Amino acid sequence: MTITPLMPVYPRCGVRPVKGENCHLITEDGTRYLDFAAGIAVNLLGHSHPGLIAAIQQQAATLMHVSNLYGSPQGEALAQRLVDATFADTVFFTNSGAEAVEAAIKTARAYHQVNGDTTRYELITFNNAFHGRTMATISASSQEKMHKGFAPLLPGFRYVDFNDLEGARAAIGPQTAGFLVEPVQGEGGIRVGTAEFLQGLRALADEHDLMLVFDEVQCGVARTGTLYAYEQLGVVPDIMATAKGIGGGFPLGACLATEKAARGMGLGTHGSTYGGNPLAMAAGMAVMDAVANEEFLADVRAKAERLRGRLEQFIGNYPELFDSVRGLGLMLGLKMKGEPRGFMVHLRDKYQLLTVAAGDNTLRLLPPLVIGDAEMDEFFDKLSAGAASYKPDAG
Ligand SMILES: *Cc1c(COP(=O)(O)O)cnc(C)c1O
């Protein structure tokens, strides 16, 4: 037998973390890494945050799981919290981002179909998007590398270029149910949707009675300096998927919707065994307690401005390596002159700095939102040393 017990779907590297301390990871052999990947925008409170630990420990000792056959005071409380803090009137809890997007896709289709309009099922999505790895969510992405081996895809998705409003307009037909878009593309390379594009989609959705669905799985939950990115982009969606940061490391996601958008999601239309269980709700509540306040958000924005300013200055020293800095808040991308993987590996293996490669030659910087000046200084020490010693050809 040559297959490994862990199904070999991930190209895992040699870093083997066994412990986390705030913004650092410690591996089996005791090496400390500065974590500017944060579980890919998940560990927004860093590692071993006392409030999150206490909430999970206390809930685990009180009531971990009951089925959705019973009333959920814990779910009602977190749903109310999200409703109060966002555009939404109602929330469905999931265990992951892909499930949250699945719920959003079903909600958008049901909006039309509950009234008998079965012809409107298609979502217009955008090139280089990432929405997850289930059949529906890979079908929603134009990226062929995720499709290979899994045909047939789910019908009902049409892809146009990101930030191409005219393309989106032209793709609308009698079968269109809505748009599904990341306001800031993550895996696609930290590409921020322009206000003109996103507001244009909103106008098109209003004009044609379409659902505007935002996938804020990566950019949501204080990452960009507002609780959700849509707030600063001047656009309000009808439906939104959130996950990653919302559990701070505990598996949790949610599909948020307005009352109107959720009109098809009545009794018995959707479900999840684990979704919204008391343990997950405790984690989500602890994260909201920490991040959903103006003080925390203002601090994220201030840190983001400092980090970005220093990055802009820094890349000027290495014009042959770096093209530009982009992103929103603490969701930053270093667009490189070539592919970013080699540099990511160099920073990781030589300087114990963890970052994430993304599409469009971009290196993603997704620090925990709780980074302080010391971590920022450590980051620039490592980044500078890494850039000075990096030889692109050597990989
Ligand atoms: C990570 C991600 C997903 C999928 O989330 P999972 O929890 O891995 O299922 C969906 N959309 C976006 C934008 C993401 O970044």
The ligand as an ORCA input file, in Angstrom:
! r2SCAN-3c Opt
* xyz 0 1
  C     -12.092     29.316      2.102
  C     -13.187     29.854      1.269
  C     -14.355     29.113      1.010
  C     -14.527     27.688      1.474
  O     -14.508     27.560      2.847
  P     -14.289     26.096      3.501
  O     -14.466     26.343      4.958
  O     -12.925     25.652      3.111
  O     -15.328     25.214      2.934
  C     -15.370     29.716      0.302
  N     -15.234     30.977     -0.165
  C     -14.134     31.721      0.052
  C     -14.066     33.108     -0.464
  C     -13.066     31.173      0.746
  O     -11.952     31.893      0.930
*
